[in-house]
Amino acid sequence: MSKTVIIGLSGGVDSSLAALLLKEQNYHVIGVCMSIYNPEIPNLRPAQNACYGSEEKQDIKEIQSLGEKIGIKTYTFDCSEDYKQLVFSYFKREYQEGRTPNPCIKCNSLMKFGLLRQKAQEAGIMYDYFATGHYARIEKDPQSGRFLLKKGIDEKKDQSYFLYRLTQEQLANTLFPLGHLTKDQTRELAKQKGLSVYAKPDSQDFYSGNYTDLLQLTPKEGLIKHINGRILGKHNGYWHYTIGQRKGLGVSFHEPLFVLDIDAQHNVIYVGNKSDAQSKDVFVSDLTWIAFEEPPTKPFRALAKQRSTSSASAVTIEPIDNGLHIIYDEPQKPFTPGQSLVLYQNDIVLGGGIITKKTI
């Protein structure tokens, strides 16, 4: 008797091909997707190449149509209130406190790999595995018995950074059918198999418009200061800025400036030049570990990524009482509080946490 797989569908080429490949491997495949849009936020841009937007109903129709094309049944679950509480509230709170959130990581661990599976079970759908179209791999360590999260083989499309908060329970029965493929191979296979979405653009973010559309905060005038104390200009709200931002600062200076710090309490943006922006150490909290059964207690070496698109850099990790002190071998671009820093050993995800502060 064939095993049953539920697969999270987004309407893109990745999840569509993943579903088709699983069916060709003789799994009984069932498509599931989430309705997350909340009309309480008016006048949002269409989702376009994003997952949150006002044209969600049309997107769901396209997902259902793709399911019919592949030959699988598809279910849609209303997760809008949960998304509002678990992801959107977090997103807004982080910006209000002067940090930069990563809603995709939060959505993966709590919604896609958590609530969506729960919704399927509550609907009476019995399954053996859960699958997505992420570019990542899962292997079981024969020595420790732990499930390891590994990079996808396509370094440019690897999505393990966004999955580092998955638990052992979640990894145990998850499948990533595209982990061994490159993006080009995925598109070519989808084309060969007659999937109309083979050339559909990738989703770039969770919202295609300006994030301030979602925050709905009243403009509040504040100061832009150089770290030497000089006032350079004014702004309409600290939430319009992120650490490391260079363009669109609204001030002129004789050399490029970067946002170095955000004082949410006093509505002040601190800027400085490139040398001011670089740093070699950062603190990380709210840790989660995949490769280790017990959190490490002694310093060790690893590779770290502070952004999904950045290259992994060599670091020394020093465990401290409230998290980790990460020391880079080479100076780095500004660290952004609220973002995730993910640790690797070669292509294995060790774990990671949330950047809490940086040194200037």
N, C-alpha and C positions, 0 to 999 in steps of 0.2 A: 504493500500500500504506500502510495506516494506521500511525502511530507507536505504539510501546508505552510506556506509563507505568506505573511501579509507584508506588503511593500508600500512605503510612503511615497505617494505620487505628487509631483509638483507641476506636471505639464511640460517639463523640459525634456531634452534629449537624454540626459543621464538616467533619471528614474524610469523613463519609458523603455530605454534599452535594457536596463537592469531587470525590469519586469519580464521582458520578452526572453532574455537569456535564461532566467530562472524557469520560465515555462518550458523552454527547449531542453532544460535539464530534468524535465519530468516532475517538477514541483507543482503542487496545486497552488496557484498564485491568486491572491485576492488583493485588490488595490484599496488603499485607505488614504484619505486626505483630510486636512483640517480646514474649517472655515474660521478665520481669525479676525476678519475685519469688523470693526465696531463703528457704526455710523454716528456715534456721539461726537466724533471729530469731523467737522464738516469741511468741504472744499479741498479734500486731499487730491493729489495728483493720481492718475491711474498708475497701477503697479508697474507697468512696462517691464523692465528687467529687474524687478524686485518682487518680494513675496507679500508685501503689505500695501494695499491700495483699494480704491473704491470700485474697481472693476472685477472684484473677486468672483462674483456670480458667473461672469463670462469665462473666467479662468477655470472654474470648476466644471462648467459645461465642456470645455476643451479636454479636461482631464477625463471626464466620463467618456467622451468620444474616443480618446486614445485607448482607454480601457477596452472599449468595444472592438477597436481595431486590433488590439493585441489578443483579444479573446478572453478577457478576465472580467469578473464582476468587481465593481468599484463602489465603495461606501464613503460618504462624506459625513464628518462629525462636527457639530457646532462646538468649537472650542474658544469662541470669541471672549466670553467672560473670563475664562481661565487665562487666556493670553493677556487680557487687560490686567489681571492681578499679578501674574507671574513674570511677564516680560515687559509690558508697556509701562507699568507702574515703576518697575526697576529702572527702565530706560529714562523716564522723566526724573526720578529721584536722583539718579547719578549726575545728570546734567545740572540739576538744581544745586547740588553740593559741590560743583566745580570739577567733577570727574568725567571721564569719557567712557561710556558703557560699551559693551559688545553684546547686543541683543541676540546675535546669531548663536553664540555659545550658550547663552541662557536658554534659548528656544530649543536647541538640540537636546540638552540634557534633561530639561523639565517637560518640554512639550512633545517633540517628535519621538524621542526614545522613552518618554515617560507617559504623559497623558494620552497620546494617540494610541499606544498599545493598551492602556487601561480602558479607553473608550471602546476599542474593538472587543475586548473581553466582556465588558458590560453589555455589549450588543449581542453576545452569544457566539461570537466568532472564535472558534478554537483553532489555534495555530501552533506550529512547532518553532518557527523562526520569524524574526522581523528583519526586513531588508530596506536599504535605501540606495540611492545612486551616488553616495559619497566615494571620493577617491581616497581610500584608506584600506588597510588590511588588518585582519585579526588572526592571531596564532596563539595556540596554547603552549605555555612553557612546560616541557615534560618534567623539569626538575621541581619547580615550585607549584605547578598545577594552576598557575594564574593565567588568565587570558591577557595577552599583550596586544596593544594597539600599535600598529606600524604605519609608516608613511605609505601612500600609494606610490607605484613605481614612477609615475609622471611627476617629477619634482615641481614642475610649474603649476600643476593642478592639485597637488597633494592637499587634502583637507583635514589631516589629523589634528592640526592646530585647533580647529573648531570643535573637536570631539574629545578633548583631553579630560573633560569632566564626566565622561561616561563611567558608570560603575562596573564592577565585575559581573553583577547580575545582568546588567544591560548588554555587556559584551558577550556573555555566555551563549546567547541564542540570536545573535545578530549576524547578518550576512552582508558583505559589500561586494557584489558581483563585478564591479568595475575597478577594484583595487589593483588588478594586474594589467589594466589597459591604460594607454595614453588617451588624452582627449581626442586627438586626431583619429585614433583607432575607433573610439566610440562613435564619432560622427560618421566615419566610413561604414562601420557595421550597421548603424541605424539607417543609413542611405541604402545599403544593400538589402536590408530587410524590409524596406518600404515604409519606414516611419517618417511621416511628413515633417516631424520636428527636428530632423537631423541637422538642419542649419540654423535652428532657433538660437538667438543670442543667449549667453549665460546670464543667470541672475547675478547681479553685481553687489547688491546690498539688500537690506530688509525693507528699505523705502527709497524710492527714486527721486523724491523731491528734497527740499531743504529740511533738515531735522527740526528747525524752528516751527515748521508747519504743525508738527506733532506736539511740541512742548506747550504751545499756546500760553506763553508767558508775556506779561505786560512789559514793554520796553522800559529800561531803567538805565539812565545815564550814569556812566562811571568813568574812571581814569585809566589811561594806558601809560604805564611808567616804565622807564628803563631801570634795570636792576641797580644802576648807580644812583637812583632816586629822582632823576630828571623826568618831569611830566612831558610826554610827547603828544598826547591827544586825548580824545574821549571816545567812548563807545556806547552802544545802546543796550548792553547786557552781556555779562561775562559768559553766558551760555552759548554765545555765538562763536566761541573760541575753544580750541583744544591745544594741549601741550604739544609743542613741536611745529605748530602751524606757522607757515612763512608768508603765504599769499593772503591778500584781503585783510590786512591788519588795520588799514585806514589811517596810517601815519606815514610820513616821509622821513627818511634818514639817509645818511651818507653811505650806509652799507646795509646789506640784507639783515632783517631782524627776524627773530623767532620768538614764539610764545614760550616762556620758561616756567611761568607759574600762574595759577589762577586763584585769587583770593575771593571766594564766593561770598564770604561774610561781609566784606567791605566793597565788593563789586569792582575790584581792581585787577587789571591784566598787567603782568610783568613781562617785559621783553628784553632781549639781549642779542648779541651777535653770535656767529657760528661757534666761536671758541667758548662762549658762555654756555651754549646749548649742549655741548658734548659732555658726557659723563661716563664713568666706568663702573659705578655701582648703584644698586637699586634694592629696595626692600619689597618683599612679596608676602602676602598673607592669604587667608582663606584657601588653604592648600588642598589639593586632592592628588592622590597617588594611584597609578595604575600598575606599574611594574613592581612596586614594593608592598609587601604585606604589612610591614611596620614602617612608619616614617623614619627616614634616616636621622641619625643623631650626631654624626661626625661629618666634617667637611669632605666634599668629593668633587670630582671634575665631571663636566657634562657639556652639552651644547644647548644654547637657549635661543628661542625666537620670541621677540617682544611684539611682533606684528605677523599677521598671516603671510604677508608678501615679502618679509625680510628673510635674509639668509640666516641660517643658524650660526651662532658665534660661540667661541670657546669661553667658558666661564668656570669660576670656582664657586661652589655653593657652600655657604656656612649656615647650618641650622641654628636658629635662635628661638627664644621662648615663644614669640608671637608670629613666627613664620620663617622666612629665609632671607639672608643677606647674600645677594648675587653680585659677584665681582667679575667684570669682563676683562679679558686680556687686552683688548683695544677699546679706545673711546667710542661711544655709541651716540646715535642721534637721541634727541630728548626722550626720556621715558615718560609714558602717559599714564598717570594714575587712573585706575578704573579698567584699564586694558589688561589682557591676560599675558603672562609670560609662561611659555611652555618649554619644558626641559626634555632633551633627547639624549639617547645613547645610540649613536649611528642612526638607524631608521626606527628605533623603538621609542615610543613616548613613555618617559618615566613618570611624568605628572606635571603639575604646574600650579599657578595661583594668580592672584590679582595684584597688580602693581599698586603699592600704597603711597610711596613717595620716592623722590629722587634727590640726589645731592647736586648742588649747583656750584 
